[in-house]
Amino acid sequence: GGPDLSAAPRLVDKATRECGQAGSGESAWVALKDFARCSDAHLLAIAGAVWEHLGAPHSQARWQALELCARLWPRSAAFRHALMRDIPTFVQLVCAIAPAASAGRAAAARGGLPPPEHWAKQ
């Protein structure tokens, strides 16, 4: 088996909440960066978990995920490429135009990010 990527969703959950709380510190962000630096597989697991947050039903959660993307964007070309594999779905998720599950699966069908079940198994 490959690396254990199961921590990615939890790290993204904590980091997105930290993005939305002024003065909450940087501990979740540091933990997420350390995890993402382990390998490309770790970074792609983070990107997949962020993708799920971008399709959250609440606009504040989507905004926090977008803030996390803004922090990761300049640090990693691999992260940028992972998110931009399917720009239309990215926009649909952030703008709540399409339900997250169907939009994510549509992206996978067009060769974008794989469906969530795949991220957890890599």
Biotite code that builds the C-alpha atoms (Angstrom):
import biotite.structure as struc

atoms = struc.array([
    struc.Atom([0.000, 0.000, 0.000], chain_id="A", res_id=1, res_name="GLY", atom_name="CA", element="C"),
    struc.Atom([0.842, 3.604, -0.475], chain_id="A", res_id=2, res_name="GLY", atom_name="CA", element="C"),
    struc.Atom([1.079, 6.385, 2.045], chain_id="A", res_id=3, res_name="PRO", atom_name="CA", element="C"),
    struc.Atom([-1.657, 6.910, 4.632], chain_id="A", res_id=4, res_name="ASP", atom_name="CA", element="C"),
    struc.Atom([-3.659, 9.856, 3.337], chain_id="A", res_id=5, res_name="LEU", atom_name="CA", element="C"),
    struc.Atom([-6.587, 9.464, 5.712], chain_id="A", res_id=6, res_name="SER", atom_name="CA", element="C"),
    struc.Atom([-5.647, 12.579, 7.716], chain_id="A", res_id=7, res_name="ALA", atom_name="CA", element="C"),
    struc.Atom([-6.184, 14.939, 4.756], chain_id="A", res_id=8, res_name="ALA", atom_name="CA", element="C"),
    struc.Atom([-9.931, 15.616, 5.277], chain_id="A", res_id=9, res_name="PRO", atom_name="CA", element="C"),
    struc.Atom([-9.429, 16.291, 9.002], chain_id="A", res_id=10, res_name="ARG", atom_name="CA", element="C"),
    struc.Atom([-6.494, 18.642, 8.324], chain_id="A", res_id=11, res_name="LEU", atom_name="CA", element="C"),
    struc.Atom([-8.482, 20.544, 5.707], chain_id="A", res_id=12, res_name="VAL", atom_name="CA", element="C"),
    struc.Atom([-11.487, 20.773, 8.063], chain_id="A", res_id=13, res_name="ASP", atom_name="CA", element="C"),
    struc.Atom([-9.316, 22.331, 10.776], chain_id="A", res_id=14, res_name="LYS", atom_name="CA", element="C"),
    struc.Atom([-7.441, 24.640, 8.401], chain_id="A", res_id=15, res_name="ALA", atom_name="CA", element="C"),
    struc.Atom([-10.622, 25.953, 6.758], chain_id="A", res_id=16, res_name="THR", atom_name="CA", element="C"),
    struc.Atom([-12.144, 26.681, 10.162], chain_id="A", res_id=17, res_name="ARG", atom_name="CA", element="C"),
    struc.Atom([-8.907, 28.444, 11.162], chain_id="A", res_id=18, res_name="GLU", atom_name="CA", element="C"),
    struc.Atom([-9.116, 30.583, 7.997], chain_id="A", res_id=19, res_name="CYS", atom_name="CA", element="C"),
    struc.Atom([-12.518, 31.792, 9.157], chain_id="A", res_id=20, res_name="GLY", atom_name="CA", element="C"),
    struc.Atom([-11.517, 32.709, 12.707], chain_id="A", res_id=21, res_name="GLN", atom_name="CA", element="C"),
    struc.Atom([-9.493, 35.832, 13.299], chain_id="A", res_id=22, res_name="ALA", atom_name="CA", element="C"),
    struc.Atom([-6.787, 35.326, 15.879], chain_id="A", res_id=23, res_name="GLY", atom_name="CA", element="C"),
    struc.Atom([-7.146, 31.539, 15.899], chain_id="A", res_id=24, res_name="SER", atom_name="CA", element="C"),
    struc.Atom([-3.446, 30.976, 15.332], chain_id="A", res_id=25, res_name="GLY", atom_name="CA", element="C"),
    struc.Atom([-1.697, 29.023, 12.650], chain_id="A", res_id=26, res_name="GLU", atom_name="CA", element="C"),
    struc.Atom([-1.414, 25.506, 14.076], chain_id="A", res_id=27, res_name="SER", atom_name="CA", element="C"),
    struc.Atom([-3.851, 23.876, 11.638], chain_id="A", res_id=28, res_name="ALA", atom_name="CA", element="C"),
    struc.Atom([-2.222, 25.657, 8.700], chain_id="A", res_id=29, res_name="TRP", atom_name="CA", element="C"),
    struc.Atom([1.248, 24.477, 9.767], chain_id="A", res_id=30, res_name="VAL", atom_name="CA", element="C"),
    struc.Atom([0.005, 20.885, 10.176], chain_id="A", res_id=31, res_name="ALA", atom_name="CA", element="C"),
    struc.Atom([-1.636, 20.990, 6.732], chain_id="A", res_id=32, res_name="LEU", atom_name="CA", element="C"),
    struc.Atom([1.535, 22.359, 5.087], chain_id="A", res_id=33, res_name="LYS", atom_name="CA", element="C"),
    struc.Atom([3.690, 19.709, 6.767], chain_id="A", res_id=34, res_name="ASP", atom_name="CA", element="C"),
    struc.Atom([1.331, 16.957, 5.560], chain_id="A", res_id=35, res_name="PHE", atom_name="CA", element="C"),
    struc.Atom([1.197, 18.333, 1.998], chain_id="A", res_id=36, res_name="ALA", atom_name="CA", element="C"),
    struc.Atom([5.006, 18.493, 1.790], chain_id="A", res_id=37, res_name="ARG", atom_name="CA", element="C"),
    struc.Atom([5.334, 14.735, 2.359], chain_id="A", res_id=38, res_name="CYS", atom_name="CA", element="C"),
    struc.Atom([4.626, 13.756, -1.259], chain_id="A", res_id=39, res_name="SER", atom_name="CA", element="C"),
    struc.Atom([2.549, 14.555, -4.326], chain_id="A", res_id=40, res_name="ASP", atom_name="CA", element="C"),
    struc.Atom([0.011, 11.972, -3.131], chain_id="A", res_id=41, res_name="ALA", atom_name="CA", element="C"),
    struc.Atom([-0.357, 13.869, 0.153], chain_id="A", res_id=42, res_name="HIS", atom_name="CA", element="C"),
    struc.Atom([-0.802, 17.152, -1.706], chain_id="A", res_id=43, res_name="LEU", atom_name="CA", element="C"),
    struc.Atom([-3.425, 15.624, -4.011], chain_id="A", res_id=44, res_name="LEU", atom_name="CA", element="C"),
    struc.Atom([-5.275, 14.282, -0.966], chain_id="A", res_id=45, res_name="ALA", atom_name="CA", element="C"),
    struc.Atom([-5.343, 17.841, 0.418], chain_id="A", res_id=46, res_name="ILE", atom_name="CA", element="C"),
    struc.Atom([-6.565, 19.165, -2.947], chain_id="A", res_id=47, res_name="ALA", atom_name="CA", element="C"),
    struc.Atom([-9.324, 16.558, -3.008], chain_id="A", res_id=48, res_name="GLY", atom_name="CA", element="C"),
    struc.Atom([-10.464, 17.452, 0.492], chain_id="A", res_id=49, res_name="ALA", atom_name="CA", element="C"),
    struc.Atom([-10.425, 21.169, -0.386], chain_id="A", res_id=50, res_name="VAL", atom_name="CA", element="C"),
    struc.Atom([-12.490, 20.367, -3.497], chain_id="A", res_id=51, res_name="TRP", atom_name="CA", element="C"),
    struc.Atom([-15.166, 18.885, -1.240], chain_id="A", res_id=52, res_name="GLU", atom_name="CA", element="C"),
    struc.Atom([-15.197, 22.038, 0.919], chain_id="A", res_id=53, res_name="HIS", atom_name="CA", element="C"),
    struc.Atom([-15.562, 24.218, -2.174], chain_id="A", res_id=54, res_name="LEU", atom_name="CA", element="C"),
    struc.Atom([-18.920, 22.513, -2.729], chain_id="A", res_id=55, res_name="GLY", atom_name="CA", element="C"),
    struc.Atom([-20.181, 22.983, 0.832], chain_id="A", res_id=56, res_name="ALA", atom_name="CA", element="C"),
    struc.Atom([-23.849, 23.980, 1.147], chain_id="A", res_id=57, res_name="PRO", atom_name="CA", element="C"),
    struc.Atom([-23.046, 27.096, 3.210], chain_id="A", res_id=58, res_name="HIS", atom_name="CA", element="C"),
    struc.Atom([-21.419, 30.076, 1.516], chain_id="A", res_id=59, res_name="SER", atom_name="CA", element="C"),
    struc.Atom([-19.212, 30.809, 4.551], chain_id="A", res_id=60, res_name="GLN", atom_name="CA", element="C"),
    struc.Atom([-17.698, 27.313, 4.348], chain_id="A", res_id=61, res_name="ALA", atom_name="CA", element="C"),
    struc.Atom([-17.065, 27.781, 0.613], chain_id="A", res_id=62, res_name="ARG", atom_name="CA", element="C"),
    struc.Atom([-15.450, 31.155, 1.326], chain_id="A", res_id=63, res_name="TRP", atom_name="CA", element="C"),
    struc.Atom([-13.152, 29.627, 3.952], chain_id="A", res_id=64, res_name="GLN", atom_name="CA", element="C"),
    struc.Atom([-12.166, 26.879, 1.496], chain_id="A", res_id=65, res_name="ALA", atom_name="CA", element="C"),
    struc.Atom([-11.453, 29.530, -1.120], chain_id="A", res_id=66, res_name="LEU", atom_name="CA", element="C"),
    struc.Atom([-9.253, 31.375, 1.412], chain_id="A", res_id=67, res_name="GLU", atom_name="CA", element="C"),
    struc.Atom([-7.375, 28.134, 2.016], chain_id="A", res_id=68, res_name="LEU", atom_name="CA", element="C"),
    struc.Atom([-6.937, 27.753, -1.755], chain_id="A", res_id=69, res_name="CYS", atom_name="CA", element="C"),
    struc.Atom([-5.519, 31.280, -1.862], chain_id="A", res_id=70, res_name="ALA", atom_name="CA", element="C"),
    struc.Atom([-2.938, 30.297, 0.760], chain_id="A", res_id=71, res_name="ARG", atom_name="CA", element="C"),
    struc.Atom([-1.973, 27.081, -1.036], chain_id="A", res_id=72, res_name="LEU", atom_name="CA", element="C"),
    struc.Atom([-2.078, 28.533, -4.573], chain_id="A", res_id=73, res_name="TRP", atom_name="CA", element="C"),
    struc.Atom([1.272, 30.405, -4.579], chain_id="A", res_id=74, res_name="PRO", atom_name="CA", element="C"),
    struc.Atom([3.046, 27.587, -2.723], chain_id="A", res_id=75, res_name="ARG", atom_name="CA", element="C"),
    struc.Atom([2.396, 24.648, -5.043], chain_id="A", res_id=76, res_name="SER", atom_name="CA", element="C"),
    struc.Atom([2.127, 24.223, -8.788], chain_id="A", res_id=77, res_name="ALA", atom_name="CA", element="C"),
    struc.Atom([0.769, 20.712, -8.185], chain_id="A", res_id=78, res_name="ALA", atom_name="CA", element="C"),
    struc.Atom([-2.056, 22.173, -6.083], chain_id="A", res_id=79, res_name="PHE", atom_name="CA", element="C"),
    struc.Atom([-2.881, 24.734, -8.790], chain_id="A", res_id=80, res_name="ARG", atom_name="CA", element="C"),
    struc.Atom([-2.957, 22.027, -11.449], chain_id="A", res_id=81, res_name="HIS", atom_name="CA", element="C"),
    struc.Atom([-5.131, 19.747, -9.300], chain_id="A", res_id=82, res_name="ALA", atom_name="CA", element="C"),
    struc.Atom([-7.757, 22.451, -8.794], chain_id="A", res_id=83, res_name="LEU", atom_name="CA", element="C"),
    struc.Atom([-7.667, 23.756, -12.340], chain_id="A", res_id=84, res_name="MET", atom_name="CA", element="C"),
    struc.Atom([-8.148, 20.410, -14.086], chain_id="A", res_id=85, res_name="ARG", atom_name="CA", element="C"),
    struc.Atom([-11.810, 21.312, -14.343], chain_id="A", res_id=86, res_name="ASP", atom_name="CA", element="C"),
    struc.Atom([-12.345, 25.078, -14.110], chain_id="A", res_id=87, res_name="ILE", atom_name="CA", element="C"),
    struc.Atom([-16.099, 24.973, -14.925], chain_id="A", res_id=88, res_name="PRO", atom_name="CA", element="C"),
    struc.Atom([-16.772, 22.606, -12.024], chain_id="A", res_id=89, res_name="THR", atom_name="CA", element="C"),
    struc.Atom([-14.546, 24.684, -9.735], chain_id="A", res_id=90, res_name="PHE", atom_name="CA", element="C"),
    struc.Atom([-16.689, 27.735, -10.511], chain_id="A", res_id=91, res_name="VAL", atom_name="CA", element="C"),
    struc.Atom([-19.927, 25.738, -10.138], chain_id="A", res_id=92, res_name="GLN", atom_name="CA", element="C"),
    struc.Atom([-18.873, 24.499, -6.706], chain_id="A", res_id=93, res_name="LEU", atom_name="CA", element="C"),
    struc.Atom([-17.757, 27.872, -5.383], chain_id="A", res_id=94, res_name="VAL", atom_name="CA", element="C"),
    struc.Atom([-20.862, 29.631, -6.708], chain_id="A", res_id=95, res_name="CYS", atom_name="CA", element="C"),
    struc.Atom([-23.199, 26.799, -5.584], chain_id="A", res_id=96, res_name="ALA", atom_name="CA", element="C"),
    struc.Atom([-24.499, 26.368, -9.127], chain_id="A", res_id=97, res_name="ILE", atom_name="CA", element="C"),
    struc.Atom([-24.388, 22.561, -8.935], chain_id="A", res_id=98, res_name="ALA", atom_name="CA", element="C"),
    struc.Atom([-24.553, 20.140, -6.010], chain_id="A", res_id=99, res_name="PRO", atom_name="CA", element="C"),
    struc.Atom([-21.059, 19.208, -4.829], chain_id="A", res_id=100, res_name="ALA", atom_name="CA", element="C"),
    struc.Atom([-21.408, 15.457, -5.283], chain_id="A", res_id=101, res_name="ALA", atom_name="CA", element="C"),
    struc.Atom([-22.729, 15.569, -8.833], chain_id="A", res_id=102, res_name="SER", atom_name="CA", element="C"),
    struc.Atom([-20.330, 18.332, -9.866], chain_id="A", res_id=103, res_name="ALA", atom_name="CA", element="C"),
    struc.Atom([-17.355, 16.459, -8.415], chain_id="A", res_id=104, res_name="GLY", atom_name="CA", element="C"),
    struc.Atom([-18.342, 13.252, -10.155], chain_id="A", res_id=105, res_name="ARG", atom_name="CA", element="C"),
    struc.Atom([-18.862, 15.151, -13.401], chain_id="A", res_id=106, res_name="ALA", atom_name="CA", element="C"),
    struc.Atom([-15.327, 16.541, -13.059], chain_id="A", res_id=107, res_name="ALA", atom_name="CA", element="C"),
    struc.Atom([-14.011, 13.027, -12.556], chain_id="A", res_id=108, res_name="ALA", atom_name="CA", element="C"),
    struc.Atom([-15.858, 11.836, -15.648], chain_id="A", res_id=109, res_name="ALA", atom_name="CA", element="C"),
    struc.Atom([-14.228, 14.625, -17.691], chain_id="A", res_id=110, res_name="ARG", atom_name="CA", element="C"),
    struc.Atom([-10.766, 13.749, -16.383], chain_id="A", res_id=111, res_name="GLY", atom_name="CA", element="C"),
    struc.Atom([-10.629, 16.275, -13.539], chain_id="A", res_id=112, res_name="GLY", atom_name="CA", element="C"),
    struc.Atom([-10.094, 15.279, -9.941], chain_id="A", res_id=113, res_name="LEU", atom_name="CA", element="C"),
    struc.Atom([-11.091, 11.714, -9.160], chain_id="A", res_id=114, res_name="PRO", atom_name="CA", element="C"),
    struc.Atom([-14.190, 11.128, -7.033], chain_id="A", res_id=115, res_name="PRO", atom_name="CA", element="C"),
    struc.Atom([-13.753, 11.382, -3.235], chain_id="A", res_id=116, res_name="PRO", atom_name="CA", element="C"),
    struc.Atom([-13.701, 7.609, -2.747], chain_id="A", res_id=117, res_name="GLU", atom_name="CA", element="C"),
    struc.Atom([-10.518, 7.479, -4.847], chain_id="A", res_id=118, res_name="HIS", atom_name="CA", element="C"),
    struc.Atom([-8.694, 10.167, -2.851], chain_id="A", res_id=119, res_name="TRP", atom_name="CA", element="C"),
    struc.Atom([-9.048, 8.223, 0.370], chain_id="A", res_id=120, res_name="ALA", atom_name="CA", element="C"),
    struc.Atom([-7.705, 5.032, -1.226], chain_id="A", res_id=121, res_name="LYS", atom_name="CA", element="C"),
    struc.Atom([-4.599, 6.429, -2.933], chain_id="A", res_id=122, res_name="GLN", atom_name="CA", element="C"),
])
